[in-house]
Amino acid sequence: MAIFVISDLHLGQSTLASMFRDAEQGQRLADLCLDVAQGTDNELVLLGDVFDLTAAQPPAKGLAAFGRAMDVPLEDFSAPPLTRIMAEIRECNPIALDALEALSSKARVTLVPGNHDRHLAEPGGREALDAAGLSKIQIESTAVRRALDKVVVLQHGHAWDPSNATPSSGGETLTAIIHHAVVPLLRHVAPRSNVRIDPDRLVALRPEERVVPVLERWLKTGVFETFIDAFIELLVENGYLSRPASWLATTGLIRSRLRDDDDLWERAGHSALDALEGSRRLPGNPPPPDILVLGHTHVMDWAVADGRPGVQRLYVNLGTWSARASDAAGPLEARMPVLRVEADQRALSAQLFDLSGKWHALQRFEVNR
């Protein structure tokens, strides 16, 4: 028996900026599903943000006004039904979704929703998964598994991120604005001379504050200044930025408003280690973990907490399968991390692999019973 864990694939619709490419990443997921299916009593845990449903939600207000300000043909519209969004994601990612459907008929597949697909744990979520052909995938808010005498706790991790802990915290608003206002703008406007605009790079930027300097490099003088004014107004209209703050808004203020993402992975790691040591409770109050696995930050992390002699506990952050960028022009970093946890009668082992390197081993943890 083995537990395989992946997170943050961000499968989306074809009309949106792409964070997952089915021909490449979908094929690797299909390969992983074949490996999982070969074992006895194996399980695949999808640890949140597997589907980018928040990207399909438009800003509640101001999209048409942004379009008029930027001379881009945009109209206000309401989000389509969740079942339609999931069906379109299936159509856009047939390799990945066919593989998950096939695996779920042979082995246990569990989805732990994250902040981008939290809708699947809410009313209508089960029907939406069914619409994508995934009726046999189970949904759990937190997955707790036992291997030997060890407790493995699997959560997405967004509950510790103030910007994404709840739907109204601001993260979903920014996602909607980037996908439905900024990306369409980039697809419409002409770039500076001798500069190539890549809209997909915008949704791959981490931390998100780098949206501002990247757009400074891509947009022509005058267009960028007009954009900042329209962007700030859209943030205000949707409650991301207060009206008084907007009067003083500068590119520096926008950077500072988004800067927390820069050290999110470090803060998540500190919180996770505190939970392993027993000084902090995990959201939802699952049993104290010996192995704690999170996603969300898009940064892989691996840390061992030393307890009393002979006792060690493990924290793993899975990073992301979507490409990551930190600048305007450099190469995109695309890894495909998977964690495998397994046990025999004597020991438990956890291994972190990179599937983009054909099961290249990154880290290994082993403890005896």
Short mmCIF file of the C-alpha atoms (twelve columns), coordinates in Angstrom:
data_MODEL
# 
_entry.id   MODEL 
# 
loop_
_atom_site.group_PDB 
_atom_site.id 
_atom_site.type_symbol 
_atom_site.label_atom_id 
_atom_site.label_alt_id 
_atom_site.label_comp_id 
_atom_site.label_asym_id 
_atom_site.label_seq_id 
_atom_site.Cartn_x 
_atom_site.Cartn_y 
_atom_site.Cartn_z 
_atom_site.pdbx_PDB_model_num 
ATOM 1   C CA . MET A 1   0.000   0.000  0.000   1 
ATOM 2   C CA . ALA A 2   1.271   3.478  -0.886  1 
ATOM 3   C CA . ILE A 3   -0.181  6.984  -0.787  1 
ATOM 4   C CA . PHE A 4   0.740   9.238  -3.711  1 
ATOM 5   C CA . VAL A 5   0.149   12.977 -3.277  1 
ATOM 6   C CA . ILE A 6   0.175   15.845 -5.789  1 
ATOM 7   C CA . SER A 7   -1.206  19.375 -5.614  1 
ATOM 8   C CA . ASP A 8   -1.642  22.701 -7.403  1 
ATOM 9   C CA . LEU A 9   -2.077  21.521 -10.988 1 
ATOM 10  C CA . HIS A 10  -4.472  24.400 -11.792 1 
ATOM 11  C CA . LEU A 11  -6.327  22.701 -14.634 1 
ATOM 12  C CA . GLY A 12  -8.416  25.377 -16.327 1 
ATOM 13  C CA . GLN A 13  -10.557 26.331 -19.282 1 
ATOM 14  C CA . SER A 14  -9.129  26.915 -22.749 1 
ATOM 15  C CA . THR A 15  -10.201 30.575 -22.781 1 
ATOM 16  C CA . LEU A 16  -8.089  31.442 -19.721 1 
ATOM 17  C CA . ALA A 17  -4.355  31.952 -19.348 1 
ATOM 18  C CA . SER A 18  -2.789  28.527 -19.115 1 
ATOM 19  C CA . MET A 19  -1.078  27.125 -16.030 1 
ATOM 20  C CA . PHE A 20  -1.343  23.458 -17.099 1 
ATOM 21  C CA . ARG A 21  -0.547  22.041 -20.514 1 
ATOM 22  C CA . ASP A 22  -2.353  18.799 -21.100 1 
ATOM 23  C CA . ALA A 23  -0.044  17.462 -23.810 1 
ATOM 24  C CA . GLU A 24  2.938   17.555 -21.432 1 
ATOM 25  C CA . GLN A 25  1.799   17.695 -17.824 1 
ATOM 26  C CA . GLY A 26  -1.373  15.740 -18.565 1 
ATOM 27  C CA . GLN A 27  0.668   12.910 -20.042 1 
ATOM 28  C CA . ARG A 28  2.896   12.789 -16.956 1 
ATOM 29  C CA . LEU A 29  -0.224  12.671 -14.790 1 
ATOM 30  C CA . ALA A 30  -1.497  9.793  -16.914 1 
ATOM 31  C CA . ASP A 31  1.811   7.987  -16.363 1 
ATOM 32  C CA . LEU A 32  1.510   8.549  -12.613 1 
ATOM 33  C CA . CYS A 33  -2.036  7.194  -12.611 1 
ATOM 34  C CA . LEU A 34  -0.801  4.007  -14.308 1 
ATOM 35  C CA . ASP A 35  1.851   3.581  -11.602 1 
ATOM 36  C CA . VAL A 36  -0.707  4.102  -8.827  1 
ATOM 37  C CA . ALA A 37  -3.062  1.563  -10.404 1 
ATOM 38  C CA . GLN A 38  -0.404  -1.153 -10.461 1 
ATOM 39  C CA . GLY A 39  -0.141  -1.465 -6.680  1 
ATOM 40  C CA . THR A 40  -2.493  -3.051 -4.181  1 
ATOM 41  C CA . ASP A 41  -4.628  -0.657 -2.118  1 
ATOM 42  C CA . ASN A 42  -2.764  2.387  -3.420  1 
ATOM 43  C CA . GLU A 43  -4.317  5.847  -3.206  1 
ATOM 44  C CA . LEU A 44  -3.845  9.101  -5.074  1 
ATOM 45  C CA . VAL A 45  -4.556  12.246 -3.027  1 
ATOM 46  C CA . LEU A 46  -5.170  15.443 -5.009  1 
ATOM 47  C CA . LEU A 47  -4.170  18.035 -2.435  1 
ATOM 48  C CA . GLY A 48  -6.036  21.120 -3.592  1 
ATOM 49  C CA . ASP A 49  -6.001  23.643 -6.445  1 
ATOM 50  C CA . VAL A 50  -6.170  20.770 -8.900  1 
ATOM 51  C CA . PHE A 51  -8.885  22.719 -10.734 1 
ATOM 52  C CA . ASP A 52  -8.691  26.494 -11.134 1 
ATOM 53  C CA . LEU A 53  -12.331 27.352 -10.556 1 
ATOM 54  C CA . THR A 54  -11.712 30.808 -9.106  1 
ATOM 55  C CA . ALA A 55  -10.043 31.793 -12.384 1 
ATOM 56  C CA . ALA A 56  -13.360 31.148 -14.121 1 
ATOM 57  C CA . GLN A 57  -15.164 33.633 -11.857 1 
ATOM 58  C CA . PRO A 58  -15.178 37.217 -13.229 1 
ATOM 59  C CA . PRO A 59  -14.870 40.303 -11.005 1 
ATOM 60  C CA . ALA A 60  -18.224 41.174 -9.470  1 
ATOM 61  C CA . LYS A 61  -18.055 44.775 -10.697 1 
ATOM 62  C CA . GLY A 62  -16.209 47.125 -13.005 1 
ATOM 63  C CA . LEU A 63  -15.013 44.877 -15.819 1 
ATOM 64  C CA . ALA A 64  -16.759 46.855 -18.576 1 
ATOM 65  C CA . ALA A 65  -15.509 50.146 -17.108 1 
ATOM 66  C CA . PHE A 66  -11.946 48.782 -17.102 1 
ATOM 67  C CA . GLY A 67  -12.394 47.801 -20.745 1 
ATOM 68  C CA . ARG A 68  -13.589 51.297 -21.688 1 
ATOM 69  C CA . ALA A 69  -10.650 52.898 -19.882 1 
ATOM 70  C CA . MET A 70  -8.177  50.662 -21.712 1 
ATOM 71  C CA . ASP A 71  -10.067 50.531 -25.048 1 
ATOM 72  C CA . VAL A 72  -10.452 46.758 -24.733 1 
ATOM 73  C CA . PRO A 73  -13.783 45.069 -25.637 1 
ATOM 74  C CA . LEU A 74  -14.839 43.763 -22.210 1 
ATOM 75  C CA . GLU A 75  -18.299 43.346 -20.746 1 
ATOM 76  C CA . ASP A 76  -19.554 42.542 -17.276 1 
ATOM 77  C CA . PHE A 77  -20.868 38.978 -16.997 1 
ATOM 78  C CA . SER A 78  -21.837 36.418 -14.413 1 
ATOM 79  C CA . ALA A 79  -19.956 33.204 -13.735 1 
ATOM 80  C CA . PRO A 80  -21.345 30.163 -15.564 1 
ATOM 81  C CA . PRO A 81  -22.672 27.213 -13.548 1 
ATOM 82  C CA . LEU A 82  -20.043 25.122 -11.823 1 
ATOM 83  C CA . THR A 83  -21.067 22.023 -13.768 1 
ATOM 84  C CA . ARG A 84  -20.382 23.822 -17.059 1 
ATOM 85  C CA . ILE A 85  -16.986 25.056 -15.867 1 
ATOM 86  C CA . MET A 86  -15.934 21.536 -14.865 1 
ATOM 87  C CA . ALA A 87  -17.225 20.088 -18.133 1 
ATOM 88  C CA . GLU A 88  -15.169 22.658 -20.071 1 
ATOM 89  C CA . ILE A 89  -12.092 21.858 -17.987 1 
ATOM 90  C CA . ARG A 90  -12.616 18.219 -18.962 1 
ATOM 91  C CA . GLU A 91  -12.786 19.160 -22.645 1 
ATOM 92  C CA . CYS A 92  -9.619  21.271 -22.371 1 
ATOM 93  C CA . ASN A 93  -7.612  18.625 -20.483 1 
ATOM 94  C CA . PRO A 94  -8.702  15.249 -21.887 1 
ATOM 95  C CA . ILE A 95  -5.456  13.395 -21.167 1 
ATOM 96  C CA . ALA A 96  -5.362  14.376 -17.497 1 
ATOM 97  C CA . LEU A 97  -9.083  13.907 -16.835 1 
ATOM 98  C CA . ASP A 98  -9.327  10.610 -18.728 1 
ATOM 99  C CA . ALA A 99  -6.454  9.314  -16.597 1 
ATOM 100 C CA . LEU A 100 -8.061  10.406 -13.325 1 
ATOM 101 C CA . GLU A 101 -11.399 8.886  -14.310 1 
ATOM 102 C CA . ALA A 102 -9.759  5.595  -15.260 1 
ATOM 103 C CA . LEU A 103 -7.723  5.457  -12.055 1 
ATOM 104 C CA . SER A 104 -10.740 6.214  -9.853  1 
ATOM 105 C CA . SER A 105 -12.443 3.073  -11.176 1 
ATOM 106 C CA . LYS A 106 -9.487  0.940  -10.032 1 
ATOM 107 C CA . ALA A 107 -8.031  2.656  -6.970  1 
ATOM 108 C CA . ARG A 108 -8.937  5.191  -4.312  1 
ATOM 109 C CA . VAL A 109 -8.659  8.816  -5.480  1 
ATOM 110 C CA . THR A 110 -9.343  11.587 -2.960  1 
ATOM 111 C CA . LEU A 111 -9.644  15.323 -3.570  1 
ATOM 112 C CA . VAL A 112 -8.835  17.725 -0.734  1 
ATOM 113 C CA . PRO A 113 -10.097 21.063 -2.076  1 
ATOM 114 C CA . GLY A 114 -7.890  24.156 -1.934  1 
ATOM 115 C CA . ASN A 115 -8.720  27.839 -2.257  1 
ATOM 116 C CA . HIS A 116 -8.965  27.663 -6.061  1 
ATOM 117 C CA . ASP A 117 -11.320 24.655 -6.074  1 
ATOM 118 C CA . ARG A 118 -12.996 25.095 -2.668  1 
ATOM 119 C CA . HIS A 119 -16.335 25.105 -4.546  1 
ATOM 120 C CA . LEU A 120 -16.097 21.303 -4.857  1 
ATOM 121 C CA . ALA A 121 -16.545 20.930 -1.093  1 
ATOM 122 C CA . GLU A 122 -19.619 23.180 -1.148  1 
ATOM 123 C CA . PRO A 123 -23.199 22.519 -2.284  1 
ATOM 124 C CA . GLY A 124 -23.134 21.550 -5.945  1 
ATOM 125 C CA . GLY A 125 -19.517 20.401 -5.810  1 
ATOM 126 C CA . ARG A 126 -20.340 16.720 -6.082  1 
ATOM 127 C CA . GLU A 127 -22.491 17.370 -9.150  1 
ATOM 128 C CA . ALA A 128 -19.685 19.417 -10.726 1 
ATOM 129 C CA . LEU A 129 -17.179 16.589 -10.308 1 
ATOM 130 C CA . ASP A 130 -19.721 14.209 -11.790 1 
ATOM 131 C CA . ALA A 131 -20.117 16.558 -14.783 1 
ATOM 132 C CA . ALA A 132 -16.393 16.176 -15.418 1 
ATOM 133 C CA . GLY A 133 -16.693 12.381 -15.350 1 
ATOM 134 C CA . LEU A 134 -15.130 12.054 -11.889 1 
ATOM 135 C CA . SER A 135 -18.055 10.574 -9.982  1 
ATOM 136 C CA . LYS A 136 -15.864 8.043  -8.159  1 
ATOM 137 C CA . ILE A 137 -13.433 10.593 -6.705  1 
ATOM 138 C CA . GLN A 138 -14.005 11.167 -3.000  1 
ATOM 139 C CA . ILE A 139 -13.943 14.618 -1.378  1 
ATOM 140 C CA . GLU A 140 -12.427 15.276 2.063   1 
ATOM 141 C CA . SER A 141 -11.663 18.663 3.640   1 
ATOM 142 C CA . THR A 142 -8.641  17.118 5.375   1 
ATOM 143 C CA . ALA A 143 -7.270  13.667 4.634   1 
ATOM 144 C CA . VAL A 144 -5.949  11.731 7.624   1 
ATOM 145 C CA . ARG A 145 -4.211  8.431  6.945   1 
ATOM 146 C CA . ARG A 146 -2.352  5.957  9.171   1 
ATOM 147 C CA . ALA A 147 0.778   4.121  8.146   1 
ATOM 148 C CA . LEU A 148 2.103   1.736  10.803  1 
ATOM 149 C CA . ASP A 149 1.663   3.708  14.026  1 
ATOM 150 C CA . LYS A 150 2.193   7.071  12.286  1 
ATOM 151 C CA . VAL A 151 -0.447  9.686  11.464  1 
ATOM 152 C CA . VAL A 152 -0.261  11.391 8.066   1 
ATOM 153 C CA . VAL A 153 -2.278  14.625 7.760   1 
ATOM 154 C CA . LEU A 154 -2.860  16.123 4.318   1 
ATOM 155 C CA . GLN A 155 -4.284  19.644 3.925   1 
ATOM 156 C CA . HIS A 156 -4.039  22.185 1.130   1 
ATOM 157 C CA . GLY A 157 -2.618  24.854 3.445   1 
ATOM 158 C CA . HIS A 158 -4.503  28.012 2.441   1 
ATOM 159 C CA . ALA A 159 -6.168  28.318 5.858   1 
ATOM 160 C CA . TRP A 160 -2.902  29.835 7.164   1 
ATOM 161 C CA . ASP A 161 -2.728  32.391 4.343   1 
ATOM 162 C CA . PRO A 162 -4.717  35.542 5.260   1 
ATOM 163 C CA . SER A 163 -5.207  36.508 1.599   1 
ATOM 164 C CA . ASN A 164 -6.761  33.162 0.700   1 
ATOM 165 C CA . ALA A 165 -8.173  31.727 3.919   1 
ATOM 166 C CA . THR A 166 -11.750 32.645 2.931   1 
ATOM 167 C CA . PRO A 167 -13.473 33.568 -0.343  1 
ATOM 168 C CA . SER A 168 -13.680 37.209 0.793   1 
ATOM 169 C CA . SER A 169 -10.040 37.554 1.876   1 
ATOM 170 C CA . GLY A 170 -8.898  39.158 -1.379  1 
ATOM 171 C CA . GLY A 171 -7.074  36.386 -3.181  1 
ATOM 172 C CA . GLU A 172 -10.057 35.355 -5.280  1 
ATOM 173 C CA . THR A 173 -10.678 38.973 -6.267  1 
ATOM 174 C CA . LEU A 174 -7.117  39.359 -7.523  1 
ATOM 175 C CA . THR A 175 -7.318  36.081 -9.435  1 
ATOM 176 C CA . ALA A 176 -10.535 37.211 -11.136 1 
ATOM 177 C CA . ILE A 177 -9.057  40.586 -12.083 1 
ATOM 178 C CA . ILE A 178 -5.860  39.100 -13.490 1 
ATOM 179 C CA . HIS A 179 -7.653  36.473 -15.609 1 
ATOM 180 C CA . HIS A 180 -10.591 38.574 -16.832 1 
ATOM 181 C CA . ALA A 181 -9.131  42.086 -17.061 1 
ATOM 182 C CA . VAL A 182 -5.329  42.095 -17.189 1 
ATOM 183 C CA . VAL A 183 -4.788  39.041 -19.394 1 
ATOM 184 C CA . PRO A 184 -7.392  40.181 -21.997 1 
ATOM 185 C CA . LEU A 185 -5.664  43.585 -22.007 1 
ATOM 186 C CA . LEU A 186 -2.314  41.958 -22.756 1 
ATOM 187 C CA . ARG A 187 -3.868  39.913 -25.557 1 
ATOM 188 C CA . HIS A 188 -5.332  43.093 -27.087 1 
ATOM 189 C CA . VAL A 189 -2.665  45.796 -26.836 1 
ATOM 190 C CA . ALA A 190 0.496   46.158 -28.874 1 
ATOM 191 C CA . PRO A 191 3.712   45.711 -26.865 1 
ATOM 192 C CA . ARG A 192 6.682   48.023 -26.785 1 
ATOM 193 C CA . SER A 193 9.021   47.775 -29.745 1 
ATOM 194 C CA . ASN A 194 11.193  44.631 -29.546 1 
ATOM 195 C CA . VAL A 195 9.303   43.303 -26.515 1 
ATOM 196 C CA . ARG A 196 7.292   40.080 -26.524 1 
ATOM 197 C CA . ILE A 197 4.205   39.866 -24.293 1 
ATOM 198 C CA . ASP A 198 3.379   36.422 -22.881 1 
ATOM 199 C CA . PRO A 199 0.001   36.584 -21.065 1 
ATOM 200 C CA . ASP A 200 0.419   33.059 -19.667 1 
ATOM 201 C CA . ARG A 201 3.513   34.215 -17.795 1 
ATOM 202 C CA . LEU A 202 1.400   36.644 -15.802 1 
ATOM 203 C CA . VAL A 203 -0.535  33.890 -13.986 1 
ATOM 204 C CA . ALA A 204 2.715   32.004 -13.356 1 
ATOM 205 C CA . LEU A 205 4.358   34.915 -11.516 1 
ATOM 206 C CA . ARG A 206 5.261   34.301 -7.887  1 
ATOM 207 C CA . PRO A 207 5.061   36.426 -5.854  1 
ATOM 208 C CA . GLU A 208 2.107   38.205 -7.440  1 
ATOM 209 C CA . GLU A 209 3.561   41.652 -6.684  1 
ATOM 210 C CA . ARG A 210 5.823   41.109 -9.691  1 
ATOM 211 C CA . VAL A 211 2.800   41.763 -11.907 1 
ATOM 212 C CA . VAL A 212 3.561   45.471 -11.540 1 
ATOM 213 C CA . PRO A 213 7.225   45.555 -12.672 1 
ATOM 214 C CA . VAL A 214 6.543   43.015 -15.420 1 
ATOM 215 C CA . LEU A 215 3.774   45.173 -16.868 1 
ATOM 216 C CA . GLU A 216 6.056   48.213 -16.645 1 
ATOM 217 C CA . ARG A 217 8.393   46.383 -19.009 1 
ATOM 218 C CA . TRP A 218 5.707   45.124 -21.383 1 
ATOM 219 C CA . LEU A 219 3.358   48.097 -21.801 1 
ATOM 220 C CA . LYS A 220 4.170   51.262 -23.684 1 
ATOM 221 C CA . THR A 221 4.709   54.503 -21.818 1 
ATOM 222 C CA . GLY A 222 1.331   56.135 -21.302 1 
ATOM 223 C CA . VAL A 223 -0.502  52.805 -21.568 1 
ATOM 224 C CA . PHE A 224 1.051   51.607 -18.324 1 
ATOM 225 C CA . GLU A 225 0.053   54.755 -16.436 1 
ATOM 226 C CA . THR A 226 -3.517  54.484 -17.762 1 
ATOM 227 C CA . PHE A 227 -3.540  50.828 -16.780 1 
ATOM 228 C CA . ILE A 228 -2.495  51.570 -13.189 1 
ATOM 229 C CA . ASP A 229 -5.392  54.008 -12.767 1 
ATOM 230 C CA . ALA A 230 -7.919  51.544 -14.228 1 
ATOM 231 C CA . PHE A 231 -6.424  48.624 -12.278 1 
ATOM 232 C CA . ILE A 232 -6.675  50.516 -8.982  1 
ATOM 233 C CA . GLU A 233 -10.288 51.453 -9.715  1 
ATOM 234 C CA . LEU A 234 -11.099 47.797 -10.396 1 
ATOM 235 C CA . LEU A 235 -9.461  46.794 -7.088  1 
ATOM 236 C CA . VAL A 236 -11.557 49.405 -5.271  1 
ATOM 237 C CA . GLU A 237 -14.806 48.421 -6.994  1 
ATOM 238 C CA . ASN A 238 -14.323 44.831 -5.866  1 
ATOM 239 C CA . GLY A 239 -13.267 45.571 -2.299  1 
ATOM 240 C CA . TYR A 240 -9.609  44.621 -2.607  1 
ATOM 241 C CA . LEU A 241 -8.433  48.183 -1.903  1 
ATOM 242 C CA . SER A 242 -10.284 50.877 0.055   1 
ATOM 243 C CA . ARG A 243 -11.254 54.135 -1.617  1 
ATOM 244 C CA . PRO A 244 -9.134  56.269 0.775   1 
ATOM 245 C CA . ALA A 245 -6.128  54.038 0.117   1 
ATOM 246 C CA . SER A 246 -6.669  54.405 -3.626  1 
ATOM 247 C CA . TRP A 247 -6.196  58.169 -3.368  1 
ATOM 248 C CA . LEU A 248 -2.614  57.542 -2.272  1 
ATOM 249 C CA . ALA A 249 -2.062  54.498 -4.432  1 
ATOM 250 C CA . THR A 250 1.209   54.163 -6.280  1 
ATOM 251 C CA . THR A 251 2.948   51.211 -7.872  1 
ATOM 252 C CA . GLY A 252 4.872   50.925 -4.615  1 
ATOM 253 C CA . LEU A 253 1.657   50.705 -2.583  1 
ATOM 254 C CA . ILE A 254 0.338   47.961 -4.839  1 
ATOM 255 C CA . ARG A 255 3.584   46.064 -4.379  1 
ATOM 256 C CA . SER A 256 3.352   46.383 -0.605  1 
ATOM 257 C CA . ARG A 257 -0.290  45.187 -0.630  1 
ATOM 258 C CA . LEU A 258 0.798   42.003 -2.389  1 
ATOM 259 C CA . ARG A 259 4.184   41.539 -0.740  1 
ATOM 260 C CA . ASP A 260 3.086   38.937 1.809   1 
ATOM 261 C CA . ASP A 261 3.182   36.269 -0.903  1 
ATOM 262 C CA . ASP A 262 6.966   36.659 -1.072  1 
ATOM 263 C CA . ASP A 263 7.583   34.915 2.251   1 
ATOM 264 C CA . LEU A 264 4.419   32.796 2.339   1 
ATOM 265 C CA . TRP A 265 6.337   29.552 1.968   1 
ATOM 266 C CA . GLU A 266 8.555   30.420 4.948   1 
ATOM 267 C CA . ARG A 267 5.593   31.357 7.130   1 
ATOM 268 C CA . ALA A 268 3.804   28.155 6.126   1 
ATOM 269 C CA . GLY A 269 6.888   26.145 7.064   1 
ATOM 270 C CA . HIS A 270 7.167   27.759 10.491  1 
ATOM 271 C CA . SER A 271 3.484   27.111 11.174  1 
ATOM 272 C CA . ALA A 272 3.785   23.497 10.033  1 
ATOM 273 C CA . LEU A 273 6.789   22.817 12.245  1 
ATOM 274 C CA . ASP A 274 4.971   24.384 15.194  1 
ATOM 275 C CA . ALA A 275 2.087   21.994 14.508  1 
ATOM 276 C CA . LEU A 276 4.445   19.017 14.432  1 
ATOM 277 C CA . GLU A 277 5.928   20.104 17.747  1 
ATOM 278 C CA . GLY A 278 2.460   20.490 19.277  1 
ATOM 279 C CA . SER A 279 2.543   24.260 19.879  1 
ATOM 280 C CA . ARG A 280 -0.016  25.087 17.168  1 
ATOM 281 C CA . ARG A 281 -3.273  23.445 16.164  1 
ATOM 282 C CA . LEU A 282 -3.999  22.517 12.600  1 
ATOM 283 C CA . PRO A 283 -7.137  23.930 10.972  1 
ATOM 284 C CA . GLY A 284 -10.015 21.533 11.487  1 
ATOM 285 C CA . ASN A 285 -8.291  19.947 14.513  1 
ATOM 286 C CA . PRO A 286 -7.165  16.647 12.970  1 
ATOM 287 C CA . PRO A 287 -5.069  14.268 15.103  1 
ATOM 288 C CA . PRO A 288 -1.495  15.410 15.858  1 
ATOM 289 C CA . PRO A 289 0.522   14.480 12.759  1 
ATOM 290 C CA . ASP A 290 3.767   12.605 12.393  1 
ATOM 291 C CA . ILE A 291 3.853   13.624 8.736   1 
ATOM 292 C CA . LEU A 292 2.198   16.868 7.626   1 
ATOM 293 C CA . VAL A 293 1.754   17.490 3.903   1 
ATOM 294 C CA . LEU A 294 0.635   20.835 2.445   1 
ATOM 295 C CA . GLY A 295 0.490   22.564 -0.928  1 
ATOM 296 C CA . HIS A 296 -0.682  26.101 -1.781  1 
ATOM 297 C CA . THR A 297 2.591   28.079 -1.629  1 
ATOM 298 C CA . HIS A 298 3.874   26.833 -5.026  1 
ATOM 299 C CA . VAL A 299 7.271   26.327 -3.340  1 
ATOM 300 C CA . MET A 300 8.572   22.856 -2.503  1 
ATOM 301 C CA . ASP A 301 9.725   22.486 1.082   1 
ATOM 302 C CA . TRP A 302 11.030  19.619 3.216   1 
ATOM 303 C CA . ALA A 303 11.808  19.878 6.914   1 
ATOM 304 C CA . VAL A 304 12.355  17.330 9.659   1 
ATOM 305 C CA . ALA A 305 11.374  18.125 13.237  1 
ATOM 306 C CA . ASP A 306 13.473  16.356 15.855  1 
ATOM 307 C CA . GLY A 307 11.578  15.282 18.952  1 
ATOM 308 C CA . ARG A 308 12.699  13.129 21.818  1 
ATOM 309 C CA . PRO A 309 15.531  10.704 20.978  1 
ATOM 310 C CA . GLY A 310 14.519  8.388  18.175  1 
ATOM 311 C CA . VAL A 311 11.435  10.413 17.201  1 
ATOM 312 C CA . GLN A 312 11.337  12.498 14.043  1 
ATOM 313 C CA . ARG A 313 8.428   14.126 12.262  1 
ATOM 314 C CA . LEU A 314 8.253   15.387 8.701   1 
ATOM 315 C CA . TYR A 315 6.797   18.454 6.958   1 
ATOM 316 C CA . VAL A 316 6.454   18.439 3.178   1 
ATOM 317 C CA . ASN A 317 5.169   21.172 0.904   1 
ATOM 318 C CA . LEU A 318 4.501   19.829 -2.573  1 
ATOM 319 C CA . GLY A 319 5.004   23.013 -4.547  1 
ATOM 320 C CA . THR A 320 3.097   23.045 -7.832  1 
ATOM 321 C CA . TRP A 321 2.791   21.361 -11.209 1 
ATOM 322 C CA . SER A 322 2.093   24.691 -12.887 1 
ATOM 323 C CA . ALA A 323 4.983   26.653 -14.339 1 
ATOM 324 C CA . ARG A 324 6.530   29.323 -12.119 1 
ATOM 325 C CA . ALA A 325 8.114   32.610 -13.150 1 
ATOM 326 C CA . SER A 326 9.689   35.404 -11.135 1 
ATOM 327 C CA . ASP A 327 10.511  37.874 -13.902 1 
ATOM 328 C CA . ALA A 328 9.446   39.260 -17.264 1 
ATOM 329 C CA . ALA A 329 11.563  37.216 -19.646 1 
ATOM 330 C CA . GLY A 330 13.435  34.318 -18.028 1 
ATOM 331 C CA . PRO A 331 12.691  30.619 -18.516 1 
ATOM 332 C CA . LEU A 332 9.670   29.154 -16.785 1 
ATOM 333 C CA . GLU A 333 10.407  26.637 -14.053 1 
ATOM 334 C CA . ALA A 334 8.148   23.600 -14.420 1 
ATOM 335 C CA . ARG A 335 8.514   20.676 -12.044 1 
ATOM 336 C CA . MET A 336 6.013   17.941 -11.372 1 
ATOM 337 C CA . PRO A 337 6.484   16.926 -7.737  1 
ATOM 338 C CA . VAL A 338 4.851   13.854 -6.234  1 
ATOM 339 C CA . LEU A 339 5.147   12.486 -2.708  1 
ATOM 340 C CA . ARG A 340 4.969   8.736  -2.088  1 
ATOM 341 C CA . VAL A 341 4.364   7.488  1.448   1 
ATOM 342 C CA . GLU A 342 4.512   3.757  2.092   1 
ATOM 343 C CA . ALA A 343 5.119   1.354  4.939   1 
ATOM 344 C CA . ASP A 344 6.000   -2.277 5.522   1 
ATOM 345 C CA . GLN A 345 6.010   -4.178 8.800   1 
ATOM 346 C CA . ARG A 346 9.170   -2.455 10.045  1 
ATOM 347 C CA . ALA A 347 9.431   1.067  8.662   1 
ATOM 348 C CA . LEU A 348 7.674   3.989  7.048   1 
ATOM 349 C CA . SER A 349 9.239   5.912  4.200   1 
ATOM 350 C CA . ALA A 350 8.322   9.134  2.426   1 
ATOM 351 C CA . GLN A 351 9.975   10.117 -0.839  1 
ATOM 352 C CA . LEU A 352 9.609   13.288 -2.889  1 
ATOM 353 C CA . PHE A 353 10.083  12.877 -6.640  1 
ATOM 354 C CA . ASP A 354 10.111  15.176 -9.654  1 
ATOM 355 C CA . LEU A 355 8.173   13.577 -12.498 1 
ATOM 356 C CA . SER A 356 9.515   16.119 -14.983 1 
ATOM 357 C CA . GLY A 357 12.825  14.365 -14.395 1 
ATOM 358 C CA . LYS A 358 11.298  10.876 -14.778 1 
ATOM 359 C CA . TRP A 359 10.974  10.059 -11.080 1 
ATOM 360 C CA . HIS A 360 14.093  11.983 -10.114 1 
ATOM 361 C CA . ALA A 361 14.391  11.564 -6.323  1 
ATOM 362 C CA . LEU A 362 14.581  14.851 -4.407  1 
ATOM 363 C CA . GLN A 363 14.242  13.864 -0.737  1 
ATOM 364 C CA . ARG A 364 13.771  10.740 1.394   1 
ATOM 365 C CA . PHE A 365 12.553  10.264 4.973   1 
ATOM 366 C CA . GLU A 366 12.461  6.952  6.833   1 
ATOM 367 C CA . VAL A 367 11.527  6.001  10.386  1 
ATOM 368 C CA . ASN A 368 11.253  2.605  12.032  1 
ATOM 369 C CA . ARG A 369 8.206   1.396  13.915  1 
# 
